[in-house]
Amino acid sequence: MADAVLPVLVWIRILELLPVRDRLRAASVCRLWRDLVRDRALWRDVDVRPDELSARSLQCLVRRWFHDNLRVLRLRGLVDSGINRRLLTPALLRELSTRCPQLLCLSVDDADLRNIPYDSLPPSLTRLELRRCLIPGSWFCCWAVPRLQHLVVHSIDTFESHHLLNVASHYSLKTLSVSGFLKIHDADIEQAAPDLEELERFVLRGSFISDWAMEFIGRHMIRLRFLEIRSAGSLTSTGLERLTSLRDLETLGLDLSDRVSPGAVIALCQALPRLRNLSVEFRD
């Protein structure tokens, strides 16, 4: 018997390393394996991205295997296919909300979400991660649940400045990470920054902002512990000076041009008493 060779917790750990599709196949081997696969600890953090499930398979997974202890769910669609558009539906999300009332993190890659109203997302979510997705212009536009604390947006062509302003004004974010080709400019940072005073982690990659934006980051985001700004080719030494007010900053990552002197970087480091990690790249 398998349980005579390895403890149950070891078997559970082995099954955790399998893709979900293989995990379900293992459940059909014997009664012992079926009971192991049904263990609730195995369904706390679920990643179905390697399986590229259809909507029907995902619905079956939700109904048969997901429980109220699910905390993290990671999905992948096919943004150019018809299957993708049916991967997540408002009805399926409502069922997920009912069966998994403690779901905290939803991560979605390569999916068309334009038919999904924002308030159909599980209300328990505190973290939302979107990569290479299509989202509607109406998202984040009201005081609707879920009330996010952490938002990660990567390579979302449909994420525009009004999304940033809506997110900032309606949620008390602690993490905001936006990267890829973004339509975000100095004026957007100026408007959003006063509503991002609770922010502890801010990542901005792919937006060409200048010293003007750094002024408002330094003025309002004083609780930041982690700051990363990449592809900001317009920054000068004056912009770096604006960050000296971030007294809690522990990690800083910047792309700088030759208009910023090494001395300005050293002066900034000396002004930040808690800084422990620094990553600076000088670009032509």
N, C-alpha and C positions, 0 to 999 in steps of 0.2 A: 504493500500500500504506500501511496505517496506520502501520507502523513507520518509513516514510520521512518521515512528517510529524512525529511526536512520539516521543520516546524511550520505551522500555518502562516505565520507572519513572513517567513522567507518566501513561501509560495505566492503570497499576496504581492510581495515586492517584485518578484519575477513577472507576474502578470501585469503589474503596473508599467513595465518596460515594453510591453507588447502594444502594437497599434490596436485600436478598438476592434477592428474587423477580426483580427487574429484572436483577440480576447474572447469574442463571442463564439468563434469556432472552437476554442478550447472548452467552452461550456457544454458542447455536445459530445465530448469524449467519454465522460462518465459522470455518475452522480456526484462524486467527490469534487471533481473539477467544476461542475455546475454550481455547487455550493460555494466554492472558492470565488468564482466569478461574480456571484451574487453578493459577496461581502460588500457592505456599504462603504468601507474604507477605500475600495477600489474605484469608487465613483465620486470621489470628492473633487478631484482635479482631472478633467477630461479633455483630451486633445484629439479631435477627429479630423484634423487637417490632412494627415497622410492618407486618409481613406476617401476624401472627396465624395462625401455622401450625397445621394439624391435627396430631394425633399421627403419622399416616402420613407427612405431608410432612416432619415433623421427623426421623423415623426415616430417611427417604431422604436427607435432608441429612447426617445423621451418617455414614451408610454410604458416601456417594459423594463428599462434599466435605470433611469434617473430617479433619484430620491431627494428627500428634503435636506440631505447633507451635501448636495452639490454646491461647491463654492466657485469653481472656475470652469468655464467652457470656452474652448477654442474651435472655431469653424473656418472652413475654406469653401468658397464658391468658385464659379467659373464665369468671370464677368462678361465674357463674350458669348455665352451660351444661353439657350432657353432654360436649361436646368437651373442655372444660377438664379434666375428671376423668381423661381419658385422655391428656392432653398429655404428662405425665411419668409413667413407670411405672418400677418397680424394674428391669425388664429393659432398658429403654432407657437408664437411668442406668448400668447395668453395661456396656453396650456403649459408651457415651460414655467411661466410665473406661478401657476397654481401648484405644479408638482415640485418645484424647486424654489420655495419662498426665501431661501437664504443664499441664493446665487449672488455673488458679489462682483465677479469679473466676467465680462463677455468680450472675447477677442474675435474679430471677423476679418478675414482676408479675402480679397478678390471677389467681392459680392456687390450686386446691384441692389441697393436698399431704398431706391427712390419710391417704391410702393409701400414703404413701412412708415407709418406715423410714429413720431418720436415717443408719444405716450403709450405706445404698444410694447415698448421695451420693458423687461422685467423691472418693477419698481424698486426691487431690493438692490439693484446695481449701484455700486460706488465707483467702479472702474470700467471704462469703455475704451477698447483699443480697435482702431480701424486702419487697415492697410490696403491700399489700392482699391478702395471701394467707391461707389457712386452714392452720394447722399442727397436727399431733397433740400431745397433752399429753405424749407420751413423748420428744419431741425434746430433745436436749442432756443426756440423763439419765445418761450413762455416759461412760467414757473411750473412746468409739468414734471412729474416723476419720469424716470429716475433722477434723483438729486445727486449728480456726480460729484466726486471729490478728485478723481484722477481721469484725465482724458489724454489719449495718445492718438495722434492723427498722422499717418505716413502716406505720402504720395496720393493724396485725395485731390484730384483736379477740381472737384466741385466744392471744396472747402474754401470759402471766400471771406472777405473782411467782415461781412455781417454775421457770419457764423462765430467768428472770434468775439465780436462785440456782444452777441447774445449769450455766449458761454460765460463771458466775464461778468455780465450784469445779472445773470440769473442763478449762478452757482458759486459756492464758496470753495473754489478749487485749491487743492494742495499741490497737484501735479498738472502741468500743461506741456505737452510735447507735440510740436507741429513741424513736419519736415517734408521735403519734396518741393516741387514747383508751386509756390504759394503766392497768392495775390494779397499779400499783407505788406503794408508800408509804414513809414514813420507815423503818419496821422492815425493809423489804426492802433498802434501801440500807445500813442498818446491818449486816445479815448478809452482803451481797455484797461490800462495800468491802474487807474484809481480803484477799479473793482477787483483787482487781483492782489490785494494786500495780504491775503492769507496764503499766497503761493509760496511753496517751499522748494519746488523743482520746476525750472523753466528751461525748455529746449526749443530753439528756433533754428532750423536749418533750411536754407534755400531762399530766404527773403533778404533783399538788399536794403538793409536799414542803415541809418547813419547815426551820428552823435546825438541827433535830436531825440531818437528813440531811447538811447541810453540814458538821457536826462530823466525820462519818466520811469524807466526801470529802476534807476537808482533812487528816485524820489519816493516811489510807492511800493515797490516790491522788497521791502527791507527785511522780510522774514526768509528770503531765499537762502537755501543751503547748497543748492546745486544750480549752476547757470552754465548753459552751453549755447553759444551763438556762432553759427558757421555760415560761410559765404556772405559775410557782411563786409564787402570790400570797401565801404565808404567810411569806416571807423578811423578816427585819428586819436592822438594822445589825449585830446580834450574829452573824447568819449569815454576813454578809460577812467579819467578822473571822476566821472559821474558815478562810477561804481564803488567808490570808496565808502559810501554810506551803507553798503551791504555787510554789516559787521558780523553776521552769522554765517557768511558764505564759507563753505568747506571745500567745494569743488568748482573749478572754473575752466571752461574750454572756449577758446576763441580762435577765429581765423582773422589775421591782421595783414594789412598791407605794409609796404615799406614806409608809409607816412607815419607809422607808429614806431617810436624809438624803443630799443630795449630798456632804456632807463625808465620810460613811462610804465613798462610792464613791471619792472622791479619796484617802482614806487607804489604801484597798486598792490602788489603782494605785501609790501611792508605795512600798508594801511588796513589790511584785512587780517585781524588777529587769529581767526579760526581757519584760515585757508590751509588745507593740507594737500590738495591735489590740483596741479596746474597743467593744462595742455594747450599750448599755443603753437599755431602754424602761421608762418609768414609767407604770404603769397604775392606774386608779382601783380 
